[in-house]
Amino acid sequence: MVDGKKVITGTSVAVHSITKDGKYGVAKAVSIIKIGNKKNDTEVTLKKGKTAQITAIEIKKDKKIKHHRNLCYESSNTKVVTVTSDGVIKAMRKGNCKIWVYAQNGVYKVITVTVK
């Protein structure tokens, strides 16, 4: 509230929070295994209308990670690229954007996507 009026200073598509390890373990990092048929890469170029599957995993820090939540995917510009909850990228129109792949505890890896 500012001068008695409701003011929104920012919004977010998703909320990501950092958690302590406790009995469930904690991810040290997110590893991108492949995007489409490109292995160990964090950059991909697609033609408009084409799709590619992201294959990623959590790298454990110390304890065994009990499965608490799947990795989450978020596009920085859904007009250029969309990404499903299963990690399927779809090129919508020419441009560049980033896709973040988040683990339960907030660690992430960034993928750069170029649509031609």
C-alpha positions in Angstrom: 0.0 0.0 0.0 1.4 3.4 -1.0 -0.6 6.4 0.0 -3.6 4.2 0.7 -3.5 2.5 -2.8 -2.5 -1.0 -3.7 0.7 -1.0 -5.8 2.2 -4.0 -7.5 5.9 -3.7 -7.8 6.6 -6.9 -9.7 5.2 -10.2 -10.7 6.6 -13.7 -11.4 5.4 -16.6 -13.4 6.7 -19.0 -10.7 8.1 -19.0 -7.2 11.4 -20.9 -6.5 12.6 -21.3 -3.0 15.9 -22.6 -1.5 15.4 -25.5 0.9 17.7 -27.1 3.5 18.8 -30.6 2.9 17.2 -32.4 6.0 16.4 -36.0 5.4 15.6 -35.7 1.7 19.0 -34.6 0.5 19.7 -31.6 -1.7 20.7 -31.1 -5.3 24.2 -29.6 -5.8 23.5 -28.8 -9.5 21.3 -29.5 -12.5 23.0 -31.2 -15.4 21.7 -31.0 -19.0 22.3 -34.5 -20.5 21.1 -33.5 -24.0 18.8 -31.2 -25.9 17.2 -33.1 -28.8 20.1 -35.1 -30.1 22.9 -32.7 -28.9 24.7 -34.1 -25.8 26.1 -32.0 -23.0 25.2 -28.6 -24.5 23.4 -25.6 -23.1 22.8 -23.9 -26.4 20.4 -24.9 -29.1 19.2 -23.5 -32.5 15.8 -24.5 -33.8 13.7 -23.6 -36.8 10.3 -22.0 -36.3 7.7 -24.7 -35.5 10.3 -27.4 -34.5 10.6 -29.0 -31.1 13.4 -30.5 -29.0 13.3 -32.5 -25.7 15.5 -31.4 -22.8 16.9 -34.3 -20.8 18.2 -33.1 -17.5 19.0 -34.5 -14.0 19.7 -33.4 -10.5 23.3 -33.9 -9.3 23.2 -34.9 -5.6 25.2 -33.0 -3.0 25.7 -35.7 -0.4 22.7 -37.8 0.6 20.5 -39.8 -1.7 17.8 -37.4 -3.1 14.3 -38.7 -2.4 12.1 -37.8 -5.3 10.3 -34.7 -4.0 9.5 -32.8 -7.2 10.3 -33.0 -10.9 12.6 -30.5 -12.5 10.8 -27.3 -13.5 11.2 -25.5 -16.8 10.6 -21.8 -17.5 11.1 -19.7 -20.7 12.2 -16.1 -20.6 10.1 -15.3 -23.7 7.1 -17.5 -24.5 6.5 -15.6 -27.7 9.8 -17.0 -29.0 10.0 -20.4 -27.3 7.6 -22.3 -25.1 8.6 -25.2 -22.8 6.3 -27.9 -21.3 6.5 -29.2 -17.8 8.2 -32.3 -19.3 10.9 -30.2 -20.9 9.8 -30.1 -24.5 10.9 -26.9 -26.2 8.8 -25.5 -29.1 10.1 -22.7 -31.4 7.3 -20.2 -31.9 9.0 -17.4 -33.9 12.5 -16.0 -34.7 14.5 -14.6 -31.8 16.5 -15.6 -28.8 15.6 -16.5 -25.2 16.7 -18.5 -22.2 15.2 -21.5 -20.5 15.8 -22.1 -16.9 15.8 -25.7 -15.5 15.2 -25.6 -11.7 15.6 -28.3 -9.1 13.6 -28.5 -5.9 16.1 -26.5 -3.8 16.5 -23.7 -6.3 19.7 -24.7 -8.1 19.3 -24.3 -11.9 21.0 -24.4 -15.3 20.3 -21.9 -18.1 19.8 -23.0 -21.7 20.2 -20.4 -24.5 17.7 -20.9 -27.4 18.0 -19.3 -30.9 15.1 -19.6 -33.3 15.8 -19.1 -37.0 
